[in-house]
């Protein structure tokens, strides 16, 4: 498992969540800090390791200073990782729409399962796992969500985003999903990439969750076409 760090408050929250996930899955955690000069990474990585030793003393931890841009470095370093964890850095409505944060750019083409840490909750025991479906053909996301619910001992709630789910007196499924994230441990969605040039690069459900979810969002790569 891998987590991107940079010393910011957002990254510290991602680090804490990644440590909890690694402990739950009984796997090692690797810290990656992307910087132009590797020497600059030493204090940040040392601080992160100290924090982990205090909170998870038995967790195996490794650290890597990766040269280059954050997105390319994380894609390169996360090859083969069971899960990559990053923080959600708010850029504002205009900046986020035009340029996108590291987490949004990774989510558009995730190298593997990607957990984007959102929300303010620090404990999620007993909270449900949510599955947001863009279509009925997203078997990989469904299988991952079932496994995630079983791993946590939590119930799974499914939110299909289909026209048949809406109608007179029925709530919009995406709004219902976003409301449910207030009391959820994680929301699972498939990286259902759009093919047209304009508009958000991800499907409606993933785009809404990554911008407005109150809990972490777990993005599962779509199978190759």
N, C-alpha and C positions, 0 to 999 in steps of 0.2 A: 504494500500500500504506500502511496506517495502523497505528500502534502506540500503545496507551494507556500513559502514563507517570505516575508520581506521586512519584518519588524513592526508593521503597522498594527493598529488595534483590530482591524478587519482580519488580518492574517493570524493574529493571536487567537481569535475566536475559531478560525478554521483549524488551527493547530490543536486546540483543545478538543474540537469535535473529531478530528482525525484520530487523535489518541484514544478517545472513547470507542470509535469504530474499530480501530486496530485491536484493542483489548477485547472487544466483543467477538471479533472474528479470530482471535488468537493468532495474529500475524504480526510481522515486523513492520515498522514504519520508517520511511525514508523522507528526510527533509530536503527540499530543493529550493535554492535561492538563485534566481537568475540575475546576474550583474555583469557590467562591462569588464570589471576587474575582480578576479576571484578573491584577492586579498581583502576587498571591502566586505565580503560575506562573513568572515570569521566571527566578528562580534555578534551578529544577528543569529547565526547558527549556534554559537555557544550559548546564547541566552535562551534559545528555544530548547536546546537539550537540557539545560538546567531546569527549565519549567517542567519538562516531561519527567525528569528524574524525581521531582517533588510530587507530582500528581500520579504518575504511573511508574514506580520504581523498577518494576520487573519487565517493562516493555522494551524489546530490542529496538534500538534506534540507530540509524545511519544518517549521515548528512552529506550533501553534495552542493558545491558551488558551481553553477552552470553558466557559462558565458553565452551572451546573446540576449535577444528579446525574450520576455517572459513566456509568450505563447509558444514560440518555436522550441524554447528550452523545455517547457513542460510536456509538450507533445513528444519530443525526443526522449526525455528521461522517463516518461510514463509508459513507454512501450513494454507490454507484458504485465503491467501493474494490475492487481485485482480491483483497485479503486484509486482514483485521483481526487484529491480534496482541495478546493480553493475557496477563498472568501469572495463575497459579492461586494464589489466596490461601486458605490453609487456615483454616477457621473452627472446626474440631472437628466431631465427628459430630453432636451435637445442634444446634449453631448452624447448621451447613451444611445440615442437613435442614430446619430450620424457615424460615430466611431466605434462604440461598443467597448465594454470593459474586457479585461482578460478572460473573465468567466464566461461572458457572452460569446466571445470569439472561440473559446474552447468548446462551448456547448454546440456551436454551429457545426463543428466537425470533431466530435469527441474521439480521442484515440482509444478509449475504453470507457467503462462506467465512470461517470463524473459526478461528484457531490459538490454542489454549490451551496455554501453555508449562508443561509439567510435566517432572519428572525432573531428574537432576543431571548428565547427560552434556553435555559442551560440544562434542564432535566426533562426527559421525555418518556419516562417509564409509564407504561399503561396507555400511551397515546397511539392512535391508529396510524397505519400506513395507508397513504392515498395513492391511487393509480388513475392518472389522467390520460384518457385515450383520445387520440386524434381520429382514429379509425378503428374498425373491428379487426384489422389485420396485424395488429402490433403484438405478436405473440412473444417476442423477446422481452419487451417491457413488462408484459403481464407475468411471464415466468419469473422475472427478476423481482417484481413486486411481491409475488407469492412467497418467494424465498426470503425476502427481506422481512415480511410479516412473521414468517415462521422463526427466523433468527431472533427477532425481538419478542416473540410471544405475544404479538399484537394482532388485532383484527385488521382486515383489509377492506377498505371502502373503494369502490370503483365508480368513476365519473366518466361516462361516455360522452364525447362531444359530437353528437349526431342530431340531425334535424328531427328525428323521431323522438328525441328526448325533450324537445321544446314544444310549446303549444300554449293555448289559452290556459292561464292559471298555473303554468309550470315555470319554475325559475330557469334562468339561463344557466346551462351546465357549467360554463367556465366560471361564472360568478359564484355558483354554488361550490365549486371546487376551491376557489380562492378563499371563500368564507370558512371552509372546512380546515384550511391550513392553519387557522388560529389555534386549533386544538390537536394538531397532528405532529407526529415525530418526523416524518419525511414524506415528500410527494415524489412519486416516480413517474417519469414521462419519457417517451421515446424521442430521439433527435430526428423528427420527421421534417427533413429539410425541404424548403420551398424551391421550386425550379424557376420561378419568374424573377426578373431582374430587380424590380422595385418592391418596397415593403420589407417587413422583417424577414431575416433569412431562415427562421424557424417557423414551425407550425403555430397555429393560434394558441394551443394549450401550453406548449413549452414556452412560448414568448410571454404569455401572461404570467406563468409561474415564476420565470426567471426575473421578471420585473416587479411582481407584486406579492409573491408568496410570503406568508408569515412563518414558514418553517423551511428547513433545508430542502433543496430540490435535487433529486438524483436522476441524471440524464443517462439513458441507455442508448448506445449507438444503434442506428437502424441497420438492418442486415443489408449487405451489398446487393444492388439490383442486378 
